[in-house]
Amino acid sequence: MEQLKQLSESKDFGQSGLWFGGLCFPEAYLTATRQFIAQNNNWSLEDVVLKFEIGLNEEQLANNDQGFILTGFTMQGADYAADQDRFKMTEKISVDLPVVNFKWIHIDQFKKEANQDQI
């Protein structure tokens, strides 16, 4: 209930931080964030793509106008190695992930970044 109160009083839809696992309907929250970013940028919903970011520093999180900072994620069968910025296999049953950023970007930006990764 505390998180619901916090989210309802928030002016940024939880962009500054939210415990994702505490939501009753997380898929509805994702839909709302997508619609929020599309409307603010005058983009069609079909042109908005979700980018999952992990391992961001404080400055990157502060300059995060299209993303939503989420906490409380765990991963099974793998671990995030922050010093190498990659996921790796582990024998642990589950591990807590650091803060993640769900960032909605335009499809053109997504394609541009994908092309740069292939070069």
N, C-alpha and C positions, 0 to 999 in steps of 0.2 A: 504494500500500500504506500510505503514511503516513496518508492520510485515513481509510482503513478502520480503522486502529489508533486514530486519534483519535475516530472515531465510536463504536467499540465501547467505549471507555473513558468516553465522555460520559454524563452522567446526565440530560441534557436532550434527547436525540435530535438534537443539532445545532442546537437552538434559538438558541444564542448565536452561531452562524455556521458556514457550511459552503460549500465550493466545489461547487456543484451539478453542474457539468460533469465533475467527477472521480468521480462515482458510476457504478458499473457498470450499475445498473438504477435510473435516477432515478424511473421510474414507481412502482416498489416503495417507494421512500422517500416519495413523495407519499402513497401509500396508507397507509403506516404512520403518517405524521404526522396524517392525517385521523382514523384510528382512535384515536390517542393523545388528540387533543383531544376527540373525541366521548365517549370513555370517561371522561376526567377531568371532563367537564361533565354526564355522564349524558344525553347527547343521542343520538338515533337517527342513524345514518350518513346517512340520507336528509334529515336536517335540517341538515346541515353544508355550507357553501358556501365556496369558495376566493375570497379577496379578495387581489388583487395590489396591493402598495403599493410606491411608489418615492419617493425624495426625503425620507425620514424623517430627523429630526435624532437626535442621540445619546440624548436623553431619551426620545423615542418608541421607539427601538430597545431601550432598557434596560427600559422598561415594556411588555413585549411577551409577555404570558403565553400568548397563543393563536397567536403567529406564529413563523415560522422564517426566520431571516436567511440569505440566500443570496447568494453572490458568483460572479463569473466569467461573467455574462451579456453577450452581444453582440447588437446589433441591426443588421439590414441595411436600408438605404433610409431610415432615420429616425434621429433623434438626440433625446436627452432634454435639454431646456432647463431646468435646475434653477431658474434665476432666474424663469422663467415657469411652472414646474410643469406642463409639457406636452411632448408629443412633436411634433417638426417634421420636415419632409422635409429630406433632405440629399443631396448628391452623393457623399458618402463611401460606399465600399463597405460598411464596417461600423464600428460604434463600440462601445466598451465602456460598459456601463451601470453606474451606481453600485450600491451595495448595495440589494437588493430584499428585501421581506418578503412571504412567503406566509403569509397569516393566515386561519385557519379560523374562520368566524363562523356563528352560528345563522341560519337562513333568515329568521326574524322580524326580526333586526337588519338583514340585507341588504335586506329589503323596506322597512323604516323608512328606511334611508339612501337607497334609490332614490327614495322618495317625497319626501324632503327635497331631493334634487337636482333634482326636477322643479318645485319651487315657485319 
